Amino acid sequence: MSETTYGIGEGPAARVSLSLPEGTAEAIRARVGKREFSAFVTAAVERELRGQILDEYLADYELRRGPLTAESQEAARLVFDEVFAEGDEWPAAS
């Protein structure tokens, strides 16, 4: 039996259990409604993953090449967002 591996944002929906503080859950429901709750959480988690992947990349780059200026870090974030945030392919988290 072969198992398919999916990237971030790919594959069929998987039911997971999630615990949130009630105030957070209520704030989400108030903002997007009950029907869009999962989509909102999915988008938030994907943004967080994208940020963590970029942070890992920048840390690795700085270990190999030295510190980046704040301007260079922002430019890297803009390029990363342009290339991966709306594209069909996400980089893998390490």
Secondary structure, 3 states (H helix, E strand, C coil): CCCCCCCCCCCCCCCCCCCCCHHHHHHHHHHHCCCCHHHHHHHHHHHHHHHHHHHHHHHHHHHHHCCCCHHHHHHHHHHHHHHHHCCCCCCCCC
